[in-house]
Amino acid sequence: MTQSSADVIDKMIAAVHARNCSVLLDILSEDASLDDWGRRYTGREQIEAWLEKEIVDKGIAVTVMKTEAIGPDTVLTVLVHDGASTTSSHVAIKVTGEKISDLTIRA
């Protein structure tokens, strides 16, 4: 993982904790895509609706347990906290330039 990718990912995690959709949208490429357990969202408008519903409304926070580079992706193993429960997920992040171009969330 490059320093640029690490900086973008750190910014993403901080924005999730702050529930700041503006920052999250700013670090996405124009044609970014998000796959949340098979549900696909493409472009900032669809991803913004997902962020509001899945991050902001649920009060999500994450704890990064492990970070590893797998091919062009950085894969985070995270604990996802919603106030009522905690689950484990893997988030594959592809950074292109200084923007996130793809996010894939799985178990």
C-alpha positions in Angstrom: 0.0 0.0 0.0 1.3 3.4 -0.9 1.4 6.3 1.5 -1.2 8.1 -0.7 -3.5 5.1 -0.4 -2.9 4.9 3.4 -3.7 8.6 3.7 -7.0 8.2 1.8 -8.0 5.2 3.8 -7.2 7.0 7.1 -9.3 9.9 5.9 -12.2 7.5 5.1 -12.1 5.9 8.5 -12.0 9.3 10.3 -15.0 10.4 8.1 -17.0 7.3 9.0 -16.4 8.0 12.7 -17.5 11.6 12.2 -20.4 10.4 10.0 -19.3 13.1 7.6 -20.8 12.2 4.2 -19.2 15.3 2.5 -15.7 14.1 3.2 -16.6 10.5 2.3 -18.0 11.7 -1.1 -15.0 14.0 -1.7 -12.6 11.0 -1.5 -14.5 9.0 -4.0 -13.8 9.1 -7.7 -16.7 10.3 -9.9 -17.4 6.8 -11.1 -16.8 5.0 -7.8 -18.6 1.8 -7.0 -19.6 0.1 -3.8 -20.5 -3.5 -3.3 -22.2 -4.2 0.1 -22.6 -7.9 0.3 -23.8 -8.2 -3.3 -25.8 -5.0 -3.4 -24.1 -2.8 -6.0 -24.1 1.1 -5.9 -22.4 3.1 -8.6 -21.7 6.8 -8.7 -21.8 9.4 -5.9 -25.5 9.8 -5.8 -26.2 6.1 -5.1 -23.3 5.9 -2.7 -24.5 9.0 -0.9 -27.9 7.4 -0.3 -26.2 4.2 1.0 -23.9 6.3 3.3 -26.9 8.1 4.8 -28.8 4.8 5.4 -26.0 2.5 6.4 -23.4 4.7 8.1 -25.1 7.9 9.4 -28.5 6.6 10.4 -27.1 3.5 12.1 -24.4 5.4 13.9 -21.7 3.1 12.6 -18.1 3.1 13.9 -15.4 0.8 12.9 -12.3 -0.6 14.5 -9.5 -1.7 12.1 -8.1 -5.0 13.2 -5.8 -5.8 10.2 -4.7 -4.1 7.0 -3.1 -6.0 4.1 -2.3 -5.3 0.4 -3.9 -7.9 -1.9 -3.1 -7.1 -5.5 -4.2 -3.6 -6.3 -6.5 -3.5 -3.2 -6.1 -2.8 0.4 -8.1 -5.1 2.5 -9.2 -4.1 6.0 -10.5 -6.5 8.5 -12.8 -4.4 10.7 -15.2 -4.7 13.6 -18.3 -2.8 12.8 -20.2 -1.3 15.8 -23.7 0.0 15.4 -24.5 0.7 19.1 -26.5 -2.6 19.5 -24.0 -5.2 18.1 -20.6 -5.7 16.7 -19.8 -7.7 13.5 -16.7 -8.5 11.6 -16.3 -7.6 8.0 -13.6 -7.3 5.3 -13.5 -4.2 3.2 -11.5 -4.2 0.0 -10.6 -0.7 -1.1 -9.1 0.2 -4.5 -7.5 3.7 -4.6 -6.8 5.2 -7.9 -4.7 8.3 -7.8 -5.9 10.0 -4.6 -9.5 8.8 -4.8 -11.3 5.6 -3.9 -12.6 4.0 -7.0 -14.1 0.8 -5.5 -15.2 -0.6 -2.2 -16.3 -4.2 -1.6 -17.7 -5.2 1.8 -17.9 -8.9 2.7 -17.8 -11.2 5.7 
